[in-house]
Amino acid sequence: MIFESIHAAGNYIPPRIDKPASTTHKGLKGLPATAGTGFFQTMTQHLTMTRRGFYDRKIAELLAFASSWTYSDISTYAYAMANHGLKNNNCVSITFTNDALFVDTSAFILQSQFSDAAIISFRGTKIRGPINWLTDATARRESFLSAGEVHGGFHRAIRAIWPVLRPLLIAVAERRSVCEELEYQKRIWLKSCGDTTPHEFPSDEPTGTVEEPSAAAEGPPAPAINDPIIPNEPPILILPEKKPPAIYITGHSLGGALAVLAGAILHRDDDFSTQFGSAVRGIYTYGQPMVGDSTFAREHKDSIGTILFRHIYERDIVPRLPPITMGRFEHIGREYHSTETGWALRDEPARRAITAGVSNIIGIAAWLTQDVLPVSWLRLPFSWGHHSPINYMRASMIADPGAEFDPFAPTV
């Protein structure tokens, strides 16, 4: 498991990103980054003012960038998001891997400068990640919290990372620093033999005694060596008059499926949903495959289904998966398809693929004939080429190609 945190701050765009300035712990890095100015300065305010369940094109554009840059490292991600309006952000990365269990899940939590907005972004399938491909292929359904059945690989991936992710989400919902919460969790879970600080969970067996202090001794008596030593709780900074933050969940491909399951788990978490359920303003996914069966869809239609916005670029094959031969799966939420002017709501869901083998052959053939060796007259029903996150970034913005990397570049 890898924990990382970073703070992105500044008021200008640097020519390059330097290597981490300091490393305080294996897997914990700190790096000063920079941010852009200008018309992006009101992005946090825009996130907080948008109503829950209301689809917003500007937010769809921002989250398309977030889901795409989740494939990068934490410093690049924090810089990219600062460059797109969320400057002075706190960013946390969690990666949970176990090859033998076919688990390789990664998520970023980005918190705005004043903790009034946050984005939880899940990484999708890595091109060079065989565990991710096995996760996608393991479509045998598993029971989901007595609310239908879901894709087994997706379910395993989200449940593996959830015990680590949940306390960070609670901190975000309470408007506490996610970076401080990460440090607190590190003291609990990442105890190492070389660490000389007291263990948070001491043994019940006596390890020694100390002499009773004399009456003349100044100050409070020293505790016995075997007294339990509990780490200080992180301070709760939220005040009663403060509103809950605006929380958005996003992801591309496999990341989109994990975003849906994360929203469903939060909805069925009584403690979270009672106190902070309204804080989750929207779930925006890009090229997301189907997650659950008809029972799962029915159980969540009127909850997360009202705040879920699924985006499909042209003939992207992934939203048509798993195929019919792998069982009954069904989409929930509103479906948006790419057009020449952006995203358009479509009432009829995308047609499912029939078999994995034939559909993948068609998808690869479409990619070869449309992107590698363009054949303009040939239009196949599915395409792997349309699944690239860069297509989702470009479809989400009305700008020239290249602006997905440099939003301040002059248009031509």
Solvent accessible surface area in square Angstrom, and as a share of the most:
residue,aa,sasa,rsa
1,M,95,0.43
2,I,84,0.42
3,F,3,0.01
4,E,26,0.12
5,S,17,0.11
6,I,8,0.04
7,H,85,0.38
8,A,0,0.00
9,A,28,0.22
10,G,23,0.22
11,N,103,0.53
12,Y,139,0.53
13,I,70,0.36
14,P,25,0.16
15,P,136,0.86
16,R,166,0.61
17,I,63,0.32
18,D,79,0.41
19,K,177,0.75
20,P,65,0.41
21,A,79,0.61
22,S,59,0.38
23,T,92,0.54
24,T,115,0.67
25,H,57,0.25
26,K,184,0.78
27,G,18,0.18
28,L,4,0.02
29,K,86,0.37
30,G,29,0.28
31,L,12,0.06
32,P,99,0.62
33,A,10,0.08
34,T,16,0.09
35,A,0,0.00
36,G,5,0.05
37,T,52,0.30
38,G,45,0.44
39,F,134,0.56
40,F,17,0.07
41,Q,104,0.46
42,T,72,0.42
43,M,8,0.03
44,T,30,0.18
45,Q,104,0.46
46,H,55,0.24
47,L,1,0.00
48,T,37,0.22
49,M,137,0.61
50,T,13,0.08
51,R,167,0.61
52,R,104,0.38
53,G,16,0.15
54,F,98,0.41
55,Y,34,0.13
56,D,20,0.10
57,R,121,0.44
58,K,75,0.32
59,I,0,0.00
60,A,1,0.00
61,E,49,0.22
62,L,4,0.02
63,L,0,0.00
64,A,0,0.00
65,F,2,0.01
66,A,0,0.00
67,S,1,0.01
68,S,13,0.08
69,W,51,0.18
70,T,2,0.01
71,Y,70,0.27
72,S,35,0.22
73,D,81,0.42
74,I,7,0.04
75,S,20,0.13
76,T,34,0.20
77,Y,0,0.00
78,A,0,0.00
79,Y,40,0.15
80,A,6,0.05
81,M,0,0.00
82,A,0,0.00
83,N,5,0.03
84,H,10,0.04
85,G,8,0.08
86,L,3,0.01
87,K,51,0.21
88,N,28,0.14
89,N,0,0.00
90,N,31,0.16
91,C,0,0.00
92,V,0,0.00
93,S,5,0.03
94,I,0,0.00
95,T,26,0.15
96,F,47,0.19
97,T,65,0.38
98,N,57,0.29
99,D,97,0.50
100,A,91,0.71
101,L,107,0.53
102,F,87,0.36
103,V,3,0.02
104,D,15,0.08
105,T,2,0.01
106,S,7,0.05
107,A,0,0.00
108,F,5,0.02
109,I,0,0.00
110,L,1,0.01
111,Q,1,0.00
112,S,2,0.01
113,Q,89,0.39
114,F,144,0.60
115,S,20,0.13
116,D,35,0.18
117,A,2,0.01
118,A,1,0.01
119,I,1,0.00
120,I,3,0.01
121,S,0,0.00
122,F,0,0.00
123,R,23,0.08
124,G,1,0.01
125,T,16,0.09
126,K,70,0.30
127,I,148,0.75
128,R,227,0.83
129,G,4,0.04
130,P,93,0.58
131,I,20,0.10
132,N,1,0.01
133,W,111,0.39
134,L,74,0.37
135,T,2,0.01
136,D,43,0.22
137,A,65,0.50
138,T,48,0.28
139,A,9,0.07
140,R,203,0.74
141,R,82,0.30
142,E,66,0.29
143,S,76,0.49
144,F,0,0.00
145,L,78,0.39
146,S,112,0.72
147,A,1,0.01
148,G,16,0.16
149,E,63,0.28
150,V,0,0.00
151,H,1,0.00
152,G,1,0.01
153,G,0,0.00
154,F,4,0.02
155,H,28,0.13
156,R,58,0.21
157,A,4,0.03
158,I,0,0.00
159,R,93,0.34
160,A,24,0.19
161,I,0,0.00
162,W,14,0.05
163,P,92,0.58
164,V,12,0.07
165,L,0,0.00
166,R,77,0.28
167,P,31,0.20
168,L,0,0.00
169,L,7,0.03
170,I,32,0.16
171,A,0,0.00
172,V,1,0.00
173,A,0,0.00
174,E,32,0.14
175,R,34,0.13
176,R,21,0.08
177,S,20,0.13
178,V,0,0.00
179,C,25,0.15
180,E,88,0.39
181,E,7,0.03
182,L,0,0.00
183,E,66,0.30
184,Y,25,0.09
185,Q,14,0.06
186,K,31,0.13
187,R,105,0.38
188,I,30,0.15
189,W,160,0.56
190,L,50,0.25
191,K,63,0.27
192,S,56,0.36
193,C,148,0.89
194,G,69,0.67
195,D,58,0.30
196,T,136,0.79
197,T,79,0.46
198,P,80,0.50
199,H,81,0.36
200,E,15,0.07
201,F,135,0.56
202,P,53,0.33
203,S,73,0.47
204,D,145,0.75
205,E,118,0.53
206,P,96,0.60
207,T,96,0.56
208,G,27,0.26
209,T,122,0.71
210,V,67,0.38
211,E,163,0.73
212,E,156,0.70
213,P,66,0.41
214,S,77,0.50
215,A,115,0.89
216,A,94,0.73
217,A,53,0.41
218,E,168,0.75
219,G,60,0.58
220,P,123,0.78
221,P,97,0.61
222,A,72,0.56
223,P,97,0.61
224,A,36,0.28
225,I,105,0.53
226,N,60,0.31
227,D,56,0.29
228,P,98,0.61
229,I,85,0.43
230,I,120,0.61
231,P,26,0.16
232,N,129,0.66
233,E,125,0.56
234,P,21,0.13
235,P,78,0.49
236,I,120,0.61
237,L,89,0.44
238,I,45,0.23
239,L,89,0.44
240,P,134,0.84
241,E,130,0.58
242,K,85,0.36
243,K,160,0.68
244,P,62,0.39
245,P,2,0.01
246,A,1,0.01
247,I,4,0.02
248,Y,3,0.01
249,I,2,0.01
250,T,0,0.00
251,G,0,0.00
252,H,4,0.02
253,S,7,0.05
254,L,5,0.02
255,G,0,0.00
256,G,0,0.00
257,A,0,0.00
258,L,2,0.01
259,A,0,0.00
260,V,1,0.00
261,L,0,0.00
262,A,1,0.01
263,G,3,0.03
264,A,0,0.00
265,I,8,0.04
266,L,7,0.03
267,H,79,0.35
268,R,80,0.29
269,D,24,0.12
270,D,108,0.56
271,D,90,0.46
272,F,2,0.01
273,S,36,0.23
274,T,114,0.67
275,Q,116,0.52
276,F,18,0.07
277,G,21,0.21
278,S,76,0.49
279,A,3,0.02
280,V,10,0.05
281,R,46,0.17
282,G,1,0.01
283,I,0,0.00
284,Y,1,0.01
285,T,0,0.00
286,Y,0,0.00
287,G,0,0.00
288,Q,8,0.03
289,P,8,0.05
290,M,5,0.02
291,V,5,0.03
292,G,0,0.00
293,D,16,0.08
294,S,55,0.35
295,T,44,0.25
296,F,2,0.01
297,A,5,0.04
298,R,152,0.55
299,E,78,0.35
300,H,0,0.00
301,K,135,0.57
302,D,122,0.63
303,S,16,0.10
304,I,6,0.03
305,G,8,0.08
306,T,63,0.37
307,I,4,0.02
308,L,0,0.00
309,F,0,0.00
310,R,8,0.03
311,H,1,0.00
312,I,1,0.01
313,Y,41,0.15
314,E,80,0.36
315,R,35,0.13
316,D,0,0.00
317,I,0,0.00
318,V,10,0.06
319,P,1,0.01
320,R,23,0.09
321,L,28,0.14
322,P,7,0.05
323,P,3,0.02
324,I,94,0.48
325,T,89,0.52
326,M,77,0.34
327,G,23,0.22
328,R,190,0.69
329,F,9,0.04
330,E,80,0.36
331,H,24,0.11
332,I,17,0.09
333,G,30,0.29
334,R,82,0.30
335,E,5,0.02
336,Y,14,0.05
337,H,11,0.05
338,S,20,0.13
339,T,65,0.38
340,E,177,0.80
341,T,101,0.58
342,G,3,0.02
343,W,23,0.08
344,A,43,0.33
345,L,96,0.48
346,R,118,0.43
347,D,140,0.73
348,E,127,0.57
349,P,82,0.51
350,A,12,0.10
351,R,165,0.60
352,R,50,0.18
353,A,0,0.00
354,I,119,0.60
355,T,43,0.25
356,A,29,0.22
357,G,46,0.45
358,V,93,0.53
359,S,3,0.02
360,N,48,0.25
361,I,121,0.61
362,I,46,0.23
363,G,0,0.00
364,I,87,0.44
365,A,36,0.28
366,A,0,0.00
367,W,103,0.36
368,L,74,0.37
369,T,29,0.17
370,Q,38,0.17
371,D,80,0.41
372,V,71,0.41
373,L,128,0.64
374,P,102,0.64
375,V,43,0.25
376,S,112,0.72
377,W,202,0.71
378,L,51,0.25
379,R,172,0.63
380,L,41,0.20
381,P,53,0.33
382,F,15,0.06
383,S,0,0.00
384,W,61,0.22
385,G,12,0.12
386,H,18,0.08
387,H,20,0.09
388,S,42,0.27
389,P,38,0.24
390,I,48,0.25
391,N,26,0.13
392,Y,1,0.01
393,M,10,0.04
394,R,103,0.38
395,A,14,0.11
396,S,9,0.06
397,M,20,0.09
398,I,128,0.65
399,A,49,0.38
400,D,49,0.26
401,P,101,0.63
402,G,32,0.30
403,A,16,0.12
404,E,1,0.00
405,F,115,0.48
406,D,62,0.32
407,P,24,0.15
408,F,73,0.30
409,A,42,0.33
410,P,120,0.76
411,T,106,0.61
412,V,169,0.97
